[in-house]
Amino acid sequence: MPEIPVTAGPSAVDRLEEFATEWQSLDRDERVPAFRSLDPTMASDFFLGLESADRAALVGELIPQERRVWIRLLPADEAADLIQDVDEELRISLLALLDRNMRAEVEALLIYREDVAGGKMNPRYARISPEMTGQQALAYLRLQASEHIPLISYIYVVAPDDRLVGIISFRELILTPPARPIREVMNTDVVTVPEDLDQEGLAQVIQRNNLLAVPVVDPEGRMKGVVSIDDVLDVVREEATEDIQKLGGLEALDTPYFQTDFRSMIRKRGGWLSILFVGEMFTATAMSFFEAEIEKAVILAIFVPLIISSGGNSGSQASTLVIRAMALGEVGVREWWRVARREIGIGLALGVLLATIGALRISTWQLAFGSYGDVFPRLAATVALSLVGVVAWGTLAGCSLPFILRRAGFDPASASAPFVATAVDVTGLVIYFSVARLILLG
């Protein structure tokens, strides 16, 4: 009898990914029944993989017995993040579901804002005493590993008064002779961060020093907790998402796209859109100011989109580059003039490039169709010189706006591409018609 081939079913990982994809399309009232339908292992993996806001929304829909199970599954720092995302009444009931030790840790974390190092840290970490020997330290570390210590790549050497005095890697500890004291092998040059350091600065510290985790200390140098690279990756993603949304000309969303209600979406997008619309009204004002020039040479209107879009595009490029350089710490506020000098040169070079293309286009149409008649040479010169001026000005404005906003205390990402383009449109028209008045109309 021929053997019947057996086809393997989807793996647990595949099923989890498939469920996570379906989850995004489910309505709020459909999510709890779907979550309850999962087997315990898959449900645990899925719950631990959710964002804090999604966890909070899910836990808020569960009954108290279920809430107790799932919130106790989380480490202290993630439980604190979840509790910060719910309303005050539910926050109290969730704290009551925790055991005494866990509740004390979570309440200590809730003192801090969510976007600072103290709010991101995990109060549980691998620690040893400088007076221990290598053998004693390994035995003590083995004991801690059973208490849900999340990361043991670094072991922190802490004095009796909780002051951080050194650090040793897990590999170095294994290689330490059993009778040798830890104080003789530990590294005392430890990178630390204060409790109130904002999450963007925290991410820069970990990235700059190539760390897997960084200890958080109070002003007296006492160890408070550890922020791991996993927490920082979430921060980097949140910051990048916020900056990208601002670059698109809208207020950053606080929740995922499908969880942002209609009213919030209108409010966050409508404000900036209205400001940009009012800004574009000045473009119409500038056009009306040069109405006489347009009547004398109607052909000028044909090249208006070409001129102002070139200035807006060059400004958007410059602002995007500067904003990203600021985010990475490559450029500081005091380096504005250095950046401006560089961008002025680049803007002039780009203007000459586009002016050449524009002049070639006008020349080609004149030779092929005789489109411009006797004004052809002066029209070509007008468009070419205008492009040089508009592109150079757009580049300078685009690179300067982030510095101005940072100096004023605003987020440089607010100098979004649409905002720069709107600002450059008006000045671009003034430059274009001023050049036309001098060259084309005498």
N, C-alpha and C positions, 0 to 999 in steps of 0.2 A: 504494500500500500504506500503510495507516495506521501512524503511528509508535507504537512500543511505549513507554509511559512507563517511565522509569528511576527506581526508588526508591533514594534514597541510603541507604547502610547507616549504622549507628551510628558516631558520631565516636570518635576516640581517647579523648577525655575521657569520653564516655559509657561506653565499654568499660572504662576504668580505674575509674570509679565503680562499675560493675556488679561488677567483679572484687573491689574493696575490700569491697563488701557481702557477697559470697559468702565472702570470706576469713574473716570473723568467725564463720561457721557451720561452718568446716572443723575437723576434728580435727587434732591436732598432727602425726600421721603423714601427713595428706593435704596439708599446706600446702607442703612442699618440692616434690613432683611438680607441684602446681598452679603454683607459682612458676617452675619450670623450663620450663613449657609456654608462658610468655609470650615475645613477641618482645623483643629486647634493649632497644629504646627504651621500651616499656611497662614492662618489668621494672625499668629504671632509675628511671622516674618513680614506680613503685609503691614501690620500696625506699626512695627518698629521702623519700617521704611517710609512712613508718611511724614509730610512736613508738619511742624508743630501746629499750625493753624488748622490743617485738616484733621489732626488728631483731636484737637479741642472741639471742633464741630461734631466729630463722630462721638466722642465721649459724652458730649452734652445731650445726645439723643438716646443714650443707653440708660438702662435701669441701674439703681445704686449697686446691686450685687455685681453687675458686669463692670461698672466703673471701677470698683475695688480691685478686680482682677487685672484690668488693663493698666491702670495707673501705677500699680505696684510692680508691673513688669519693667517700667522705665527706670533708668538711673536718675539720681537726684537732679542733675542739671536739666535733663529733658523733661522731667516731671514739673520742674519750676517753669520752664518755657511754656508747657501746656497750660498750667494754672494761670499764667499771666495773660493767656489769650481768651480766657472766659470771663463772664461777668462776676461781680462781687459775690452774689448769692451762691453761685455754683462754686466759686473759689473756696469759700468756707467749707462747703460740704465735701469737696475733693480733699482738702487738707485733713479733714476728720477721718478719711478712709485710709490714711497712711499710718504705719506704725510709728512709735515714739521717736526712734532715732532718725528715720527717714523724714519725718515731719520737721524735726529740728534742722536738718540739713536744707530742706526745701525752703523753710521760712527764712533761714539765713541768706539764701540766694535771692529771695524775693525782695530783699532790702535794696538790691541794686537794680538799675535800669537794665532792660533787656539788651540794649545795644552797647554795653561796656564790658570790659574784661570780667568784672565781678559777676555780671549776669550770664556770661558765657561759660564760666569755669565749672569744673566738676570738683566738688570738695573731697572726693576720694582719689587717692593717689598712692603710689608705692613709696614708702618712707622707711628710713633706717636711722640709727643713731651713729654719730661719729665715733663713739667709744666701742661699738661692736667690732668683733673680728669678722673676717670673711665668712667663716663657717656659721657664726651666729646670724649674720645678715641674711644668708641664703635660707636658713631655717625660718627666720621671721618673715622673709619675703614669701616663702611657701605658704605660710599661714595667711598672709594678706591676700594671696591669689584666690583663696576660697571665699573672700568677702567682696567679690564683684569689683575688684580694682580694674578699671578699663584699659590701662596702658602700663606695661612694665618695661618698655624699652629704656626709659629713664627711671632711675631710682634716686629719690631726693634725700639728701642727708640733712636731718633737721635736729637742732639742739633741743634740750628739754623745754625751753621757753617758746618753742615753735619757730624760732628764727631759722631761715634757710642758710646753711653754712657751706653746702657743696652739692655736687651731683656726680653720679657714677652710672655708666651704661650697664645694661644687663650683661653684656659680653665681658666688660672689665671686671664685674663682680664675680663671674664664674672663674675667671683666670686669677683672681686674687688668692694668694696662699691662705689656707684655713686659719692660721693663727695671726695673720697680719691685721692690724687695726684699720678700719675704714678711713680714718682721718689721714692716714699716710698715702692713700691711693686716690682719694676723691679729688675732683676738679673744683676748685674754689671760684673759678671765673665763670659765673652762671649768668645767663641772659634772663632777666625777669621783666615783668610788666606791672604797673600799678593797677589797683582795682578799678580806677575810674577812666582808664584808657579806652577811647572809643574803638568800635569794632574795626573800622578801617585802618587805624593805626596799629591795632593788634595784628591784623592780617599782614601788614607791611613788615612788622618785627619778625614774624615766623618765616615769611618769604625771604627776607634779607639775610637771615641767619641759617636758613635751610634746616629748620627744626621740625621734629614730629610733634612736639608739644612745648609749651612755655609755662613756667610757674607764675602764679599771680601772688603778689605780696602786698602787705599794707605798708604805711609810711615807716614803721619800725622794722621792716624786713621780715615780719612773721609770715609764714606760708599760709595762704588761704585756699588755694586750689590750683588746678591745672586746666589750661585750655589746649585741646588737642587739634591737630591739623584738620580732622573731620569737621569740627565746629567752624574752623576758619574757612574751609571750602564752602560751607553754607553761606558764610558772610560774604565771601568773594562773589558768589553767584547772586546774592541779594543786591549787593552794591552794583554789580554789572547790569542786572536787570533794571534797577532804578535809573542808572545813568542812560541806558539805551532808551528807556521810555521818555526820559526828559529830553534826550536828543531828538526824539520824534515830535517834540512840541506838545507835550501833555504832562500833567501832574502824575507822579509815579503812583501806580496801583498798589494798594495795601494787601490785596488778596489775588489769588489766581484768576485768570481771565473769565472762566465760566462761573466763578463764585462772586464776581463783582456785579452787583445788581445794576439795573438799568439807570436808576437815578444817580448812583455814584459815578457810573461811566459818563453820563452827560455832564456832571459837575466837574469831573477831572479833565475832560477833554474840551468842554465848552469854554472854560475860563481862558486858557491860552489861545484857543481858536478866536475868541472875541478880541483879545489883545492884538493878535496878528492881523485880524480883519481891520481893526481901527488903524493899525500901522500902514496897511495897504491903502487906506483912504488918502494918505499923504502922497501916494503915487499919483492918484487922480488929480490932487491939488497941484503937484509939480507939472503934470501934463497940461493942465489948464493955464498955468503960468506961461508956458511956452506955446500957447495956442497960435499966436501970430506966426511964429517960426514954422509950425506945422502947416498952416495955411499957405505959406509961401513955397514950401517944399514938402508936399504931402508924402513924398517918397521916404522922408525921415521916419515916419510911423512904421514902415515895413521892418526896420531894423531895431525897433524898441525891444521886442522880446529877446532878440539875440544879445543885445548889450546888457540888459539888466540880469538875464539868467546867467551870463558869464560871470558877472560880479558876485551874484549870490552863490554860485557853485564854488568859486574860488574861496569866498569867505567861509562857506560851510566846511570845506577841506581844512582850512587853517584852524578853525575853532575846534573841529573834531580832533586834530592832531594835538593841539595844546591841552585840551581837556583830558585826553588819555595820558599825556605826559605828566600832567599834574597828579592824576590818580595814581600813577606808578611812582611818584616821587622824583621824577626826572627833571622837573621844572618847578622852581619856587616863585613866589610872588615878586621877589626882588629882581628876578631875571627878565622882567618885562622888556627892557630896552634891548637886551641881547637877543631875545626872541624877535622883537619888532624889526631890528636891523636885518636879521636873517630873512624874515618873511617879506620885507620890502623888496629885497633883491630877488627873492623867488617870485614875488608877485609881478615885478617888472619883466622878468624873463618869461613867465607864463603869458603875460599880456602881449609881449612881442610875438610869441608863438601863435596865439589866437588872432592877433592883428594880421599876421601873414596869411593865415588861413582865410580870414574874412576878406582881405584884399584880393586874394586869388579867386575867391568865389565871385566877387563883384566883377572882376576882370573877365572871368570865364563867361558870365551871363552877358556882359557887354559885347564880347567878341562873337558869341553865338547868336544872340537875339537882339542886340542893340537896345537893351532894356533901359539904359540910363541916359542916353543921349550925351549932350555936351557937358553935363555936370558930372560925368563919370569920374574924372581924376579927383575932383574935389570931394565927391561922395566917398570914394575909396579912402582918401586921406582922413576924412571925418570919422568913418567907421574904425579905421585902424588906430588912430590916436585915441579915440574914445575907449576902445577895448584895452589899450595899454593903461589908461588912467583908471578905468572902472575895475579892472582885474587887480591892479596894484592896490587900489583903495579897499576893495573887498577883502583882499588877503590881510591887509593891515587891520581892518575892523574886526575880521574874524579871529585873529590871534590876540587882539587886545581885549575883547569883551570878556573872556574868561577871567583875565586878571582883574578887570574892573569889578566883576561880580564877587570874586574871592576877596578883594580888598573891602568891599561893602558888606561882607559877611554872608553872602549868598552862595549857593552851590554853583560852581562853574558850569555844571551840566545844564543849567538853565539857559546858557547861551547856546540854545539848540540851533540846528540847521535852519528850520523855518524862521526863527527869530532873527538870525544873522541875515538870511536872505531878504526878509522884509526891510530890515534897516538899510541894507545896501541898495535895494530897489530905488528908493527915493533919491539917494545921493547919486546913484548911477544915471538916473534920468537928468539930473542937474548937470553932471559932467558931460553927458552926451549932447544935450541941446546947447550947452555953453560952447562946446567945441564946434558944433554945427553953425552957431551964430557967427563965430569968428572965421571959419574956413568956407563953409558952403554958402552962407548968406552975406559974407563980407561985412 
